[in-house]
Amino acid sequence: MANYEVDSACPPSGNRVRRRRELVNVRLASWNIGSLTGKSIELVKILHRRRISIACIQETKWVGAKAKEIDGFKLWYSGFERNTNGVGFLIKKELVEQVVEVKRKSDRIISVKLVVGSEIFNVVSSYAPQIGLDEETKRRFWEDLDEVIQSIPQTEKL
């Protein structure tokens, strides 16, 4: 869990604008779901109960590069083949407006950029190839992941 102070403007009194500091909690989770089919509502209930703000999910096994609303969360996902791989994010509705970019690199890598106050968060969800897969698949995954990580600036502030 990360705590960040966010400036927010209060209603002006006269010509002055007062600012107050507000603490924003961002709780992250990662979950290899095995298959998202038929589990999305159950998963969201658990995220609500655990007060998770952003959940990285792997092995969704859903095809497409889409987004949809699920009971107070927004789901972004990426998958190419039915019944294999697939990654995504579930982000709480309070943070959805702070999402400025979603990059779907493959069915194994997706990243999201959020702006919370003056802080920029880059979160990557990835699903590494298993032992039994060929070396080319593994090499491609690690090269793609390296490319995504290298594209994130070392220090990024507003």
Wavefront OBJ file of the C-alpha trace (Angstrom):
o trace
v 0.000 0.000 0.000
v 1.270 3.463 -0.846
v 0.097 6.652 0.838
v 0.330 9.930 -1.063
v -0.684 13.444 -0.175
v -2.745 15.184 -2.820
v -3.417 18.914 -2.972
v -7.043 19.819 -3.438
v -8.544 23.256 -3.740
v -11.069 24.369 -1.152
v -13.763 26.908 -1.964
v -12.223 30.390 -1.938
v -12.948 32.750 0.922
v -12.746 36.244 -0.472
v -9.916 36.393 -3.003
v -7.818 33.708 -1.308
v -7.788 30.078 -2.273
v -6.929 27.761 0.580
v -5.416 24.389 -0.119
v -5.717 21.342 2.065
v -3.717 18.144 2.024
v -5.636 14.930 1.534
v -4.153 11.472 2.029
v -4.806 9.049 -0.825
v -4.300 5.335 -0.221
v -3.449 3.187 -3.212
v -3.466 -0.560 -2.574
v -2.008 -2.836 -5.249
v -2.549 -6.547 -5.746
v -1.530 -9.135 -8.318
v -3.477 -12.321 -8.993
v -3.072 -15.223 -11.390
v -6.781 -15.799 -11.834
v -6.564 -19.004 -13.914
v -9.520 -17.803 -16.006
v -11.660 -14.713 -15.656
v -14.655 -16.418 -17.242
v -17.443 -16.578 -14.679
v -15.237 -15.116 -11.918
v -15.312 -11.363 -12.499
v -18.062 -10.545 -9.965
v -16.505 -12.834 -7.341
v -13.085 -11.254 -7.930
v -14.450 -7.716 -7.614
v -16.183 -8.609 -4.323
v -12.837 -9.790 -2.935
v -11.119 -6.596 -4.128
v -13.798 -4.484 -2.388
v -13.432 -6.522 0.816
v -9.607 -6.209 0.763
v -9.809 -2.498 -0.159
v -7.658 -3.027 -3.271
v -7.383 -0.011 -5.600
v -5.498 -1.603 -8.489
v -5.347 -5.326 -9.245
v -3.022 -6.765 -11.878
v -4.523 -9.979 -13.193
v -2.860 -12.704 -15.220
v -4.120 -15.701 -17.168
v -7.508 -14.136 -17.913
v -7.908 -16.378 -20.985
v -10.089 -13.718 -22.627
v -9.602 -12.648 -26.254
v -9.461 -8.998 -27.281
v -8.109 -5.643 -26.204
v -11.078 -4.134 -24.441
v -12.321 -2.354 -21.340
v -15.530 -2.818 -19.355
v -17.147 -1.776 -16.083
v -17.622 -4.381 -13.355
v -19.333 -3.340 -10.095
v -17.254 -0.287 -9.109
v -14.109 -1.284 -11.027
v -12.990 -0.822 -14.599
v -11.329 -3.780 -16.295
v -8.774 -3.340 -19.084
v -7.508 -6.551 -20.637
v -5.477 -7.947 -23.509
v -5.580 -11.483 -24.895
v -4.876 -13.010 -28.304
v -5.835 -16.683 -28.092
v -8.874 -18.182 -26.415
v -8.046 -20.282 -23.348
v -4.406 -19.153 -23.063
v -2.570 -16.269 -21.420
v -4.214 -12.849 -21.123
v -3.431 -10.011 -18.733
v -5.319 -7.044 -17.371
v -6.035 -4.487 -14.687
v -9.002 -3.889 -12.453
v -8.943 -0.289 -11.241
v -11.341 1.125 -8.659
v -13.783 3.682 -10.058
v -12.319 6.450 -7.852
v -9.022 6.138 -9.756
v -10.381 5.563 -13.271
v -10.370 9.288 -14.125
v -6.667 9.400 -13.192
v -5.779 6.801 -15.854
v -4.019 8.645 -18.680
v -2.663 5.723 -20.705
v -3.137 1.983 -21.138
v -0.594 0.117 -23.293
v -1.343 -3.417 -24.409
v 2.021 -4.826 -25.490
v 0.934 -8.440 -25.903
v -1.263 -11.116 -24.364
v 1.386 -11.331 -21.614
v 2.158 -7.647 -20.912
v -0.065 -4.626 -20.240
v 0.802 -1.337 -18.530
v -1.172 1.577 -17.175
v -0.176 5.145 -16.287
v -2.128 7.058 -13.645
v -1.781 10.574 -12.296
v -2.690 10.895 -8.614
v -2.161 14.420 -7.349
v 1.337 15.378 -8.479
v 2.529 11.761 -8.624
v 2.654 9.598 -11.732
v 2.251 5.833 -11.321
v 3.280 3.347 -13.979
v 2.069 -0.167 -13.232
v 2.926 -3.206 -15.362
v 1.040 -6.495 -15.279
v 2.886 -9.405 -16.855
v 2.510 -13.148 -17.190
v 5.854 -14.889 -17.766
v 6.065 -17.975 -20.000
v 6.106 -21.326 -18.224
v 8.970 -23.810 -18.256
v 7.516 -26.003 -21.025
v 7.331 -23.265 -23.674
v 9.910 -22.817 -26.440
v 12.929 -20.520 -26.086
v 11.680 -18.115 -28.782
v 8.489 -17.409 -26.804
v 10.535 -16.778 -23.652
v 13.060 -14.561 -25.456
v 10.271 -12.497 -27.055
v 8.515 -12.062 -23.672
v 11.671 -10.794 -21.932
v 12.497 -8.440 -24.815
v 8.944 -7.045 -24.789
v 8.996 -6.610 -21.005
v 12.386 -4.876 -21.186
v 11.013 -2.529 -23.868
v 7.995 -1.614 -21.706
v 10.157 -1.016 -18.612
v 12.709 1.046 -20.573
v 9.900 3.243 -21.955
v 8.988 4.396 -18.424
v 10.958 7.549 -17.486
v 13.193 7.178 -14.409
v 11.699 10.253 -12.774
v 8.383 11.573 -13.955
v 6.694 14.378 -12.049
v 4.026 16.874 -12.940
l 1 2 3 4 5 6 7 8 9 10 11 12 13 14 15 16 17 18 19 20 21 22 23 24 25 26 27 28 29 30 31 32 33 34 35 36 37 38 39 40 41 42 43 44 45 46 47 48 49 50 51 52 53 54 55 56 57 58 59 60 61 62 63 64 65 66 67 68 69 70 71 72 73 74 75 76 77 78 79 80 81 82 83 84 85 86 87 88 89 90 91 92 93 94 95 96 97 98 99 100 101 102 103 104 105 106 107 108 109 110 111 112 113 114 115 116 117 118 119 120 121 122 123 124 125 126 127 128 129 130 131 132 133 134 135 136 137 138 139 140 141 142 143 144 145 146 147 148 149 150 151 152 153 154 155 156 157 158
